[in-house]
Amino acid sequence: MIVLPLMGRIADRFGHRRIYYLSLGIFAVGSLLCALSTSLFGLVGFRAIQAVGGGALVPVAMAVAGHSFTPRQRAVALGVIGAAGEAGAVLGPIYGAVVGQFIGWRAIFYLNLPLVLVIFWLVHRYVGKGPRHPVRIDYRSGLLLALGLGSATFAISGAGELGWLTFGLPLLGVSLACLVAFVFSDIHAASPLVRISMFANRAFSSANIAHFLLGIAMITALVQVPSFAYSSGWPETSDSSPMIGGLLLIRLTLMIPVGALVGGLLARRWGGRLTATLGFAMSALGLWLTSRWPVDVGGLRQTIDLLITGLGFGLVIAPISLSVINSVKKSRMASASAILTSTRILGMTAGLAAINSWGISRYRTIRAGDPLPLPGLGMTFSGYLDQLRIWEARNVAAILGVLSDFFLIAAVVCLLAIIPSLFLLGRTNSD
């Protein structure tokens, strides 16, 4: 997220295919270094290099679609790109688990290298060079934006453990200062990195707001669905709960790429506004139904509710991307797509921070005054076990109550996202 806007602008300047090659190369170098790493610290650093290359691929691919297809074809193309990205997120953990189990974790990174070569050949064979726009790159604004977004991300993600007063708020202050400096730098730049005036475009700003809210709702579901599987089965299924949680979550994630494809087709026929509204309404419905799960909810009900939620999440991907691509000039398609990708990641980061901070606080409030029972004088062992089981039942009820609140909040977030969805547009601006 931190370098995406800069990478997007560089792609607009030097050509989308060329920067796609560069991003693949950075990803390959990062993968090789990860495979050769000898420490956890080194692995984390090399993963950051890998993320710089891999993170730029989707927004550059969106810009390629914007240049390569007519306005009528873009919705379907963006739906395919969205479906491919979401399918990778679904299959990636399974692929990694299988390779890591039977070959070793280093093989996960080594196997990226031949895959990169295949992608290189496919892009060279089927993707044209595309236009190059002779504009200057505002690296100063790019650095300020990276520092601002990076500081905000670390503040939100780390404040729950390190404390808001000592870590979160000071770092948010640094982030705010960097972002204010970025705005002034960008406004006065001859060739601005982001061009703040893009946010004056109703379709562009609405798409980014909707994408931010999508990130909050989606990360809530991705985290809390496995948590429900663990909590509702504890302690009887505690040994197998990770697998149970994964099997439950996949019912949601499998439908996201399906929804992305369908959303591209519907956006082509109906336009982005109606399709995105339908998608967020479906997600809100699915999350509301999920918030009403009892501890003994049946598998069929879980499957139906999660399928509805995942399909809704997928339906909004193509309309939101289409609104951004169609609301900017071709010379800014890659940078605009990178900004859109960053807003979803920022929403997921903010949502995850809320889960960590508010959820823990809510649980402690509910459980205050109900400590773990201890054996008393004259109490039989069976009597103590009965008290312990009653306490465990109250504890599980409290956890599930917090999870239910999270699902309900995510449903409300999806309903709020309908508002910016009403302003998404599908027309193409002239360059």
PyMOL commands that set and color helices and strands:
alter all, ss='L'
color gray80, all
select helices_A, chain A and resi 4-14+16-36+40-68+71-102+105-110+112-126+139-162+164-188+196-200+202-233+241-253+255-270+272-291+299-315+317-325+330-367+381-421
alter helices_A, ss='H'
color red, helices_A
deselect
rebuild
show_as cartoon
